[in-house]
Amino acid sequence: MKKLLLFCLVALLVSGAVAQKSPEASKAEGILLAMEKTWTDAIAKKDLKAVGLILADEYMIIDDEGLVRNKTTTLSRLQSSDNSISTAVVDELNVHLYGNVAVVTGRQTEKSVEKGKNTSGSYRYTDVWVNRGKGWQVVNTHESKVLK
């Protein structure tokens, strides 16, 4: 019984040490959380330059209707007067780091119009970020509209 208790105590201590984030991981997580919010603000302001820097050249999004767009079409859509986001807030953000790759999940709640249609609501999304030594860029997004 004492051996089992000792084993459990050691396992608990080791798992706690393994679960702690390194300073580098904590820094990367903070940067990615800030970049997600910066990206959302840039979209709402139609800041093509800022969004263009955040999106990798090979960026691809699968939107809530199942449509696939690349970086060029994403930026064109943002520039269009047919689309507008008056407010957008991201929350429930979670970052999972895998070396120079990160997966960020979150929720965006927005007031938006697309081609005259009210598209306001909440959207769940997954963003895949890659750091190639020059900073983090998004390579892929998948989003789904929250129906309830």
Contacts in CASP RR format, 6 or more apart in sequence:
PFRMAT RR
TARGET T0000
AUTHOR 0000-0000-0000
METHOD contacts of the structure
MODEL  1
MKKLLLFCLVALLVSGAVAQKSPEASKAEGILLAMEKTWTDAIAKKDLKA
VGLILADEYMIIDDEGLVRNKTTTLSRLQSSDNSISTAVVDELNVHLYGN
VAVVTGRQTEKSVEKGKNTSGSYRYTDVWVNRGKGWQVVNTHESKVLK
21 29 0 8 1.000
25 97 0 8 1.000
28 95 0 8 1.000
28 97 0 8 1.000
28 102 0 8 1.000
28 131 0 8 1.000
28 136 0 8 1.000
29 95 0 8 1.000
29 97 0 8 1.000
29 102 0 8 1.000
30 95 0 8 1.000
31 136 0 8 1.000
32 95 0 8 1.000
32 102 0 8 1.000
32 104 0 8 1.000
32 129 0 8 1.000
32 136 0 8 1.000
33 93 0 8 1.000
33 95 0 8 1.000
33 104 0 8 1.000
35 54 0 8 1.000
35 129 0 8 1.000
35 136 0 8 1.000
36 90 0 8 1.000
36 93 0 8 1.000
36 104 0 8 1.000
36 106 0 8 1.000
36 127 0 8 1.000
37 90 0 8 1.000
38 50 0 8 1.000
38 54 0 8 1.000
39 50 0 8 1.000
39 51 0 8 1.000
39 54 0 8 1.000
39 138 0 8 1.000
40 88 0 8 1.000
40 89 0 8 1.000
40 90 0 8 1.000
40 108 0 8 1.000
41 47 0 8 1.000
41 88 0 8 1.000
42 50 0 8 1.000
42 51 0 8 1.000
42 54 0 8 1.000
43 51 0 8 1.000
43 78 0 8 1.000
43 85 0 8 1.000
43 88 0 8 1.000
44 85 0 8 1.000
44 86 0 8 1.000
44 87 0 8 1.000
44 88 0 8 1.000
44 110 0 8 1.000
46 78 0 8 1.000
46 79 0 8 1.000
48 75 0 8 1.000
48 78 0 8 1.000
48 79 0 8 1.000
51 74 0 8 1.000
51 75 0 8 1.000
51 78 0 8 1.000
52 71 0 8 1.000
52 75 0 8 1.000
53 137 0 8 1.000
54 137 0 8 1.000
54 138 0 8 1.000
55 71 0 8 1.000
55 74 0 8 1.000
55 75 0 8 1.000
55 137 0 8 1.000
55 138 0 8 1.000
56 71 0 8 1.000
56 130 0 8 1.000
56 137 0 8 1.000
56 138 0 8 1.000
56 139 0 8 1.000
57 71 0 8 1.000
58 70 0 8 1.000
58 71 0 8 1.000
58 139 0 8 1.000
59 70 0 8 1.000
59 71 0 8 1.000
59 74 0 8 1.000
59 137 0 8 1.000
59 138 0 8 1.000
59 139 0 8 1.000
59 140 0 8 1.000
59 141 0 8 1.000
60 68 0 8 1.000
60 69 0 8 1.000
60 70 0 8 1.000
60 71 0 8 1.000
60 139 0 8 1.000
60 140 0 8 1.000
60 141 0 8 1.000
61 68 0 8 1.000
61 69 0 8 1.000
61 74 0 8 1.000
61 140 0 8 1.000
61 141 0 8 1.000
61 142 0 8 1.000
61 143 0 8 1.000
62 68 0 8 1.000
62 141 0 8 1.000
62 142 0 8 1.000
62 143 0 8 1.000
63 69 0 8 1.000
63 143 0 8 1.000
64 123 0 8 1.000
64 143 0 8 1.000
64 144 0 8 1.000
64 145 0 8 1.000
69 77 0 8 1.000
77 83 0 8 1.000
82 114 0 8 1.000
82 115 0 8 1.000
82 116 0 8 1.000
83 112 0 8 1.000
83 113 0 8 1.000
83 114 0 8 1.000
83 115 0 8 1.000
84 112 0 8 1.000
84 113 0 8 1.000
85 110 0 8 1.000
85 111 0 8 1.000
85 112 0 8 1.000
86 111 0 8 1.000
86 112 0 8 1.000
87 110 0 8 1.000
87 111 0 8 1.000
88 108 0 8 1.000
88 109 0 8 1.000
88 110 0 8 1.000
88 111 0 8 1.000
88 112 0 8 1.000
89 108 0 8 1.000
89 109 0 8 1.000
89 110 0 8 1.000
90 106 0 8 1.000
90 107 0 8 1.000
90 108 0 8 1.000
91 106 0 8 1.000
91 107 0 8 1.000
91 109 0 8 1.000
92 105 0 8 1.000
92 106 0 8 1.000
92 107 0 8 1.000
93 104 0 8 1.000
93 105 0 8 1.000
93 106 0 8 1.000
94 104 0 8 1.000
94 105 0 8 1.000
94 106 0 8 1.000
95 102 0 8 1.000
95 103 0 8 1.000
95 104 0 8 1.000
96 102 0 8 1.000
96 103 0 8 1.000
96 104 0 8 1.000
100 130 0 8 1.000
100 131 0 8 1.000
100 132 0 8 1.000
100 133 0 8 1.000
101 128 0 8 1.000
101 129 0 8 1.000
101 130 0 8 1.000
101 131 0 8 1.000
102 128 0 8 1.000
102 129 0 8 1.000
102 130 0 8 1.000
102 131 0 8 1.000
102 136 0 8 1.000
103 126 0 8 1.000
103 127 0 8 1.000
103 128 0 8 1.000
103 129 0 8 1.000
104 126 0 8 1.000
104 127 0 8 1.000
104 129 0 8 1.000
105 124 0 8 1.000
105 125 0 8 1.000
105 126 0 8 1.000
105 127 0 8 1.000
106 124 0 8 1.000
106 125 0 8 1.000
106 126 0 8 1.000
107 122 0 8 1.000
107 123 0 8 1.000
107 124 0 8 1.000
107 125 0 8 1.000
107 146 0 8 1.000
108 122 0 8 1.000
108 123 0 8 1.000
108 125 0 8 1.000
108 143 0 8 1.000
109 121 0 8 1.000
109 122 0 8 1.000
109 123 0 8 1.000
110 119 0 8 1.000
110 120 0 8 1.000
110 121 0 8 1.000
110 122 0 8 1.000
110 123 0 8 1.000
111 120 0 8 1.000
111 121 0 8 1.000
112 118 0 8 1.000
112 119 0 8 1.000
112 120 0 8 1.000
112 121 0 8 1.000
113 119 0 8 1.000
113 120 0 8 1.000
121 145 0 8 1.000
121 146 0 8 1.000
122 145 0 8 1.000
122 146 0 8 1.000
123 143 0 8 1.000
123 144 0 8 1.000
123 145 0 8 1.000
123 146 0 8 1.000
124 143 0 8 1.000
124 144 0 8 1.000
124 146 0 8 1.000
125 141 0 8 1.000
125 142 0 8 1.000
125 143 0 8 1.000
125 144 0 8 1.000
126 141 0 8 1.000
126 142 0 8 1.000
126 143 0 8 1.000
127 138 0 8 1.000
127 140 0 8 1.000
127 141 0 8 1.000
128 138 0 8 1.000
128 139 0 8 1.000
128 140 0 8 1.000
128 141 0 8 1.000
129 136 0 8 1.000
129 137 0 8 1.000
129 138 0 8 1.000
129 139 0 8 1.000
130 136 0 8 1.000
130 137 0 8 1.000
130 139 0 8 1.000
131 137 0 8 1.000
END
